[in-house]
Amino acid sequence: MCHSFHYIKRLLETLFVHRFSHGTMPLRNIFKNCTYYWGFAAWMAYYINHPLYTPPTYGVQQVKLALAVFVICQLGNFSIHMALRDLRPAGSKTRKIPYPTKNPFTWLFLLVSCPNYTYEVGSWIGFAIL
């Protein structure tokens, strides 16, 4: 469910949040992206559905903690994308320096230059612990 949620969120962000400078993507990227995403999903499905699958070592506590990490990082990632979107007015190519807002998830701008990727890595660490 977390895997599906992550990619549904990405699709919705692509449609409603991100502002792109170029209207199209090269055709070769479609094949590259599909190969990567479908291949990774198949690889994960193999291990998750394998007959020798073993549940998490620390049981329900591990699942709850990892799920909390995943959800917090997904919210952080979304918050950063919204903050970045607000830096560029619709239809312009203006680039501004991002600063934290009142949203606590954006405070990571004070520590790293690309907090969206920090949250992304945190999400996948939570996912792996799940």
C-alpha positions, 0 to 999 in steps of 0.5 A: 500500500505504501508503494502504491501511495507513493507513486499515486502521490507522485502522479498527482503532484505531477498533474497539480503541483509541479510547474515544468519549464518544458512542455514535453519529455523525450520519448526515450524517457518513457521506456527508461522510466517504465522499465525502471518502475515496472522492474523495481515493482516486480523485484519487490513483489517477488520478495514480498510474495515469496513463499519463504517470506518472513515477517518483520523481526520486531513485529508490529512495533517495527511496522508501526515505527516504519510506517510513521517514518514513511508517512512523515517523510511523504508529508515532508516531501509534499510540503517541500514540493508545495514550497518549491512550487510557490517560488515560481509564479505560474507561466514564468521561469523565475528562480528564487532561493527557497527559505523555510515557511511556517510549515515545520516540514520546510525547516529542513531547508536550513540544514540541506539544500535539497530537502525533498530528496532527504525526505525521499530517502527517509521514505524509502528507509521507512519502506525498507524497514517495513 
